[in-house]
Amino acid sequence: MFSVHHSLEDLTLNDEDIDEFRRAISDAKPLKSEQRIPEMRPKPKPRARFSKADEREVLNESLQDDIDTIEHGYGAALRFHRASVGRRTMRKLARGGYSVQDEIDLHGMTVDEAKLRLADFIDYSVMRGNLCVRVVHGKGLGSGERGPVLKNAVNRWLRKWDSVLAFVSTRQVDGGTGAIYVLLQQV
């Protein structure tokens, strides 16, 4: 390997080199001024988009909403996880990234029937070593003014059962807000 070092003084251009250069750029067109690369300006310093007062106002507004309205809306997505479950795991669960190994459909059941069937299903799934199951609770559209009765009950029950690590409303193709993926503790 070799390298060539030239200084500007070593370079001499003859008429032939200059003619060749002119021929090479003969069809080049000058850029219009708006097409030129803008001058490099220093980036502006970042600044907060919201003031502390704005943040307090948002917090106050959110606290004024009725929790039942927030939690029990027909289209509200359900989401829960224990402290031991990380963000990546929740993101994977929400994207349907875990293979659903079993499912139960609670449509048409009374609250008492659904609780017993769901408890048995979760226990059986844990015993079988299932990691992820789907629970179809419905959206509660047939419940009238009471709102989604089974959906709200399932939300409460699963949060209390130690074998449930996390749950999240499913992707649209798997039932959307009418079903949840449930991540179970491995024994």
Residue pairs with C-beta under 8 A, 6 or more apart in sequence:
50 58
70 76
71 152
71 155
72 147
72 148
72 151
72 152
73 147
74 139
74 140
74 141
74 147
74 148
74 177
75 139
75 177
76 177
77 168
77 169
77 177
78 151
78 154
78 155
78 167
78 168
78 169
78 177
78 180
79 90
79 94
79 167
79 168
79 169
80 155
80 158
80 159
80 164
80 166
80 167
80 168
81 89
81 90
81 165
81 166
81 167
81 183
82 165
82 166
84 165
85 165
85 166
85 183
89 166
89 183
90 166
90 168
91 97
92 98
93 132
93 166
93 167
93 168
93 181
93 183
94 168
94 169
94 171
94 181
95 171
96 170
96 171
96 173
96 174
96 181
98 131
98 132
98 181
98 183
99 131
99 132
100 132
100 133
100 134
100 174
100 181
101 125
101 128
101 130
101 131
101 132
101 133
102 121
102 125
102 128
102 130
102 133
102 134
103 133
103 134
103 135
103 136
104 117
104 118
104 121
104 133
104 134
104 135
104 136
105 136
106 114
106 117
106 118
106 135
106 136
106 137
106 138
106 150
106 154
107 136
107 138
107 150
109 117
109 150
111 149
111 150
111 153
114 137
114 150
114 153
114 154
115 153
115 157
118 135
118 154
118 157
119 157
119 161
121 133
121 135
122 133
122 158
122 161
122 163
122 164
122 182
122 184
123 163
125 133
125 184
126 163
126 184
126 185
126 187
127 187
129 186
129 187
130 184
131 183
131 184
131 186
132 181
132 182
132 183
132 184
133 181
133 182
133 184
134 170
134 174
134 175
134 179
134 180
134 181
134 182
135 154
135 158
135 167
135 179
135 180
135 182
136 175
136 178
136 179
137 148
137 150
137 151
137 153
137 154
137 178
137 179
137 180
138 148
138 150
138 151
138 178
139 148
139 151
139 176
139 177
139 178
140 146
140 147
140 148
140 149
140 150
140 151
140 152
141 148
143 149
151 177
151 178
154 180
158 164
158 167
158 180
158 182
162 185
163 184
163 185
164 182
164 183
164 184
164 185
165 183
165 184
165 185
166 182
166 183
167 180
167 181
167 182
167 183
168 180
168 181
169 176
169 177
169 179
169 180
170 176
170 179
170 180
170 181
174 181
